[in-house]
């Protein structure tokens, strides 16, 4: 970072519960940041393992550590909400870093440089990797955003994400402008499995989105993770994705776009239901998701299931199975919308310069 202006304060926020297995590595990666104006706020959710002792080891290090402990264990969502609202209010930005994830030494620096370019940017994401350990068979994240653009219209970002035109949210490594949490009474939704994605989409309905095209985040896959313990056994990703479409689709899409996006995902969902019921023979899981769909006004019929299966066969024959669950028919117009807006912005900048 250049030294000709005061660097904005960034708070890295780590809510943790019994995180002794990986917390030391996570806290060390914050200490290794190249960015100078940084504070690490750690909220211990009444851990019963060695978490408090690990936090104590990082006191009086280069990056100041502010530690707080809940008197009793509270739910994940409530702990995250408490963590961001209890962090230093003078911070310009915050990044929630889970106690088993990592960021590269230049992560904060790259994100702040991008955010400072445009005050309309409310959240900055990035490329990331996933795996059991950094560097060991880590899987690169899929993105899909054009590499020649770093700042996107927030509403376009939400719309194209729900259409699965890209996969650019980076829940384990996304930096928010702190003022965004003052706009809402509840920053994290009660949908615990995708509450980090939801926070990003909610922010982008009002702010623009910045994206660092570098792999600066790492999310660890292990049996004790939130995803491993709670999301995968109940297959809640599908239910949560439909909830996101219903929550934000009408705000960022035309009625016809929303209908097509929702129908495309439901066809995929119906096939998943059949797999769970007849291949996995998991009737309780099937019944749970049927109940969820009924709450959203959806009661699949024989013809819905048949149509969903026929679509899959058709896409498989055409070697286009990557289009399953996507509203592919909307993609061309959505890409064109991005390029038009980018061209208009460039013309405006040239006019201002003249």
N, C-alpha and C positions, 0 to 999 in steps of 0.2 A: 504493500500500500504506500502511496506517496505521503509525505509528511507535511504538505502544505495546507492541510485542513485537519480539524479535530475529528478523529475517528469516532463514529457512533458506537455507543455501547451495545454489545450483543450479549444476551443471556442464553447460555446453553442450559436446558432444563432437563433433569433426569429424575423422573419418578421411579422408585424402586421398591420391590417387596421381595425379601429373601433372594437377593441377586448376587450373592457372594461368588457364584461360579464365574461370572464374567465382568462384574462391576469394576474391578481393578483395571482391566484392559480398557474399558470404556472411559473411565476417568483419566487414564493416562493419555488417551488420544485427544482429549480436550486440552490437557496440559501441553501437548505437542503442537497446538495450533500456531500458525505463523501470524495470525491476526493478533494485534496487541491489546485492544480495548475489549476485554472479555471477562465474564464472570460465569462460574459454574454453580447453578442452584440445584441442590439434590434434596428431594423430598423422600424420606424413608417412611414407608407405609407400615410402621410398627413391625419391622422385620424381627424374626427370631433366630436368624443365623448370624454370620460374621459381618453382615452388611455395615453396622455402625462402626466396627473397628476398621474396615476398609476405608470408609469415608474419612475417618480420623487421620489416616495415613497421608491423605492429600491436603490436609490443612497446612497453611503457610507455604504453599507452592507458588510458582510463578503466576498462574491463573488463580485468582481468589476463589475459594470454595465457600459457599453459604449453605449450611446444612440445616434442615428442619425435620422434625419427626412427628408423625401423627400419634396421638395418644392411644388410638386403637386402629385396627385395620379397617379400611373402607373400600368400597368397590373401585374397580379400575377406572371407570369414567370419572367418578368423583375425585379420585386421587390425581388424575391428570388435570382436571379442572382446577383443583386446589393448587396444584403445582404452578400452572401458568399464571394464576391470579396472585399467588404469593411471591412470585419472582420480582426482582427489582423493577419498580415502576419507571425508573429513569432510563431503562434500556430502550433503545430505538427498535431493536429487533429481538426475536427469540427463536430458538430452535429446540424442539423437544427431541431429545436423544434417549431412546430406551436403554436400559441398563445392560443389554446384551448386544447392542449395535455399535458401529464404529463410523468415524468420519476420517478422511485423509487430512494431513496437516494443513493443506491449503484450502479446505472446504469452506470455512467461514469467510476467509478473505475473498474467494471467488464469488460467493453469494452476495456479500456486501457490495463489492464493486458493481455488480449487476443491478442490485436494488437501488443503489445511489444514483444510477443513471436516469431513473424515472420515478418520480414520487407517486405515480399511479400504480406502481407495482406493490401489491399487498402480500404476495407469497412468492418465494423462489424455490423451485425444485431442481432436481439434478438427475444424472444417470447414477446407477448404483449396481452393486453385485450382491448376490445371495449365496450362501453356502454354510457348511458346518464350521468353517474357519476361514479367515481371509487368506486368499491365495491358494487354497486347497480345493481344487475342482469348483471354484466359485462360478456361478452362472451370471452372465451379464444381463442386465435389465433390458427389456424391450422398450423402445421409446416411440418412434414413429413421427416425432416432430421434425420439421425441416431444420437442418443444422445451420442454415444461413439466417435464421430468425431466433432471437433470444427473448423478446418480449411479445406476448400475445394478448389479444383482447381476452379478458377473463370470461366473458359470456361465450365467445367462440370456443375457448378451451373446454368449458364445461360441456357444451353441446357436442363437440367432436369426441370428447372422452366417453360420454354416454353412448355414442354411436360406435365406440371401439375403433375409431379412426387412429387413435394412438393410445399408449399406456404410460403416460408421462407423469402421473402423480408419483411422488417418492415419499411415502409416509414416514419412513425411518430417517429421512434427511430432508426436511423442508423448513425453510426459514420464513417466519411471518413478521410483518411490520406490527409492532406491539399495539398500535392504535386500533387494529382490527378487532381486538377482543373487547374494546370499550364500546363497540357498536352492538353487542349482543349480550343478553343476559346469560346465555348458555353457549359456550364456544363449542364444546364437544357434545354430540348428540347421545342419546341413550342407546343407539345401535352400536354396542361396544365393539363388534367385530370390524366394522369399517368406519369407526368414528374419526380416525385420522384422515381418511379419504374424504369423508363428509365435511370436515372442517375446511379442507382445501377447496372443495367445490362451493361451499357456502361463501367463503371469502371471495372466490372468483366471480360470483354473481354481482359483486360490488367493486372489485378491484381487478387490475390486470395481473397477468401471470408471467413471471420471469423463469427462464430455464437455463441452467448451466450445463452445457454439453460436454461434461467431463464426469468420469466415474469417481465421485468423491464420497459416496456413501456405501456402507456395507450392512446388510441385515442378516443376522445369524439364524439359521434354521436348526432348531433342536426341540426335543420332546417337551421341554418345560416352557416353551414360548407361549404367548397368548394364542397365537394362531394354532399351534400344535395341540394345545389343551382344550380349547373351546370352539374354534371355528371349524376345523376339519372333521371332527367326529359327527357333527350335525349338519355338515354341508351348508353352512349358513351364508357362504359367499354368494350363492345364487339368489337366496331370499333378499340379502342385503343389496345386491346389485339392482334387483327389481325395485326395491324401496327407493334407491337413489334416482332411478329413472322417473318414478312417480313424483318424487320430491322436487327435482330440479328441471326435468324435461319440459313441463309446461312454461317455465320461466324463460328458457333459452331457445326453445324450438317453436316453430309454427305448429298449429294443431295437426296438420298432415304429417309433419316430420315426427312429432311425438308419437302419433298412432303407429307409424311404420317402425320406429325404433322399439317401441314396446312390444309390438307383435313379433318382431324378429327375435327378441330375447325370450319371449314366452314360448316360441316354438322350440328353442333350445331347452328351456326349463322343462317342458313337457317330456322331452326325450330323457332327460335326467330322471324324472319321476319314474318312467317305465324301467329304467336300469335299476334304480333303487328297489323297486317293488318286485321285479321278476328275475333280474340277474343276481342282485345281491340278496334278494328275499328279506328285505328289511322293511316290513310293513309299518312298524312304528315311525321310522324316518319318513316313509311315504305319507303316512297320515299327518305327521307334523307339518310337512310342507303343503299338503292339501288344505289344512286348516289355515295356514298363512295366506295362501292364495285366495281362499274364500273371504278373508278379512279385507282383501284388496279388490273384491268384486269379480274374481276369476274362478270359474268352475269348469275345468276342462272336460270336454265331451269325447266320445269315441272318435268323432271326425277331427277334433283338435289333435289327438294323439296320432291318428293316421296321417294327417297332413304334415305333422312334424317329422314322422319317420320317412315319409316320401321325400321331404326336402333334404334330409340327411343323405339318402340314397343318391339323389340327384347331384348333390355337391360332391359326394365321394366319387361318382362316375366321372365328374369333370375335374377331379383332383383339386377341388376348391374347399376342402374341409376346414381350412383356416378361416373361412367366412361364416362358419357356424356361430350363431347367436348375434351376428353383426347386421346392422342395417346398411348393407353394402350399396343399395340403390341410392342412398343419400350422400355417399362419399364424394363423388365428383363435384357436386354443387358446393359441398362444404369446403373442399380444398380451394375451389375457385373463389369462394367468399373470403378465405384467408389471404389469398394472393391479391385480390382487389383491395382489401383494406390495407395491406402492406404497401401497395403501389400508391394508394391515396395518401398514406402517411409520408412516404418518401417525397411525393410531389409537394406536400405541405411544408416539409422541412426545407426543400429547395427554394420555395417561394419566400419563406421567412428569411432565408439567407440573402436572397436578392434584395 
